[in-house]
């Protein structure tokens, strides 16, 4: 099993503001993968757990909120691991925009 994509995205907001921006931008997160959609999401304290379905594959993801950053974890199924570098690059580019 390959390692998941992990990334820290810095922010300068309160957790409440970041949480609200993540809620507002939930469907934008799905654009990281072509033809994808968020099928479920839930908060567990300061952790957002969500599932994206893309190309018939389920992508389990988690975002943990901290005072100065969010920590994103994306577990790609085997088929989508072929696109891991592109997904990582898109997350690095688009993730900060969700929090701005």
Order of alpha helices (4+ residues) and beta strands (2+ residues): beta-alpha-alpha-beta-beta-beta-beta-alpha
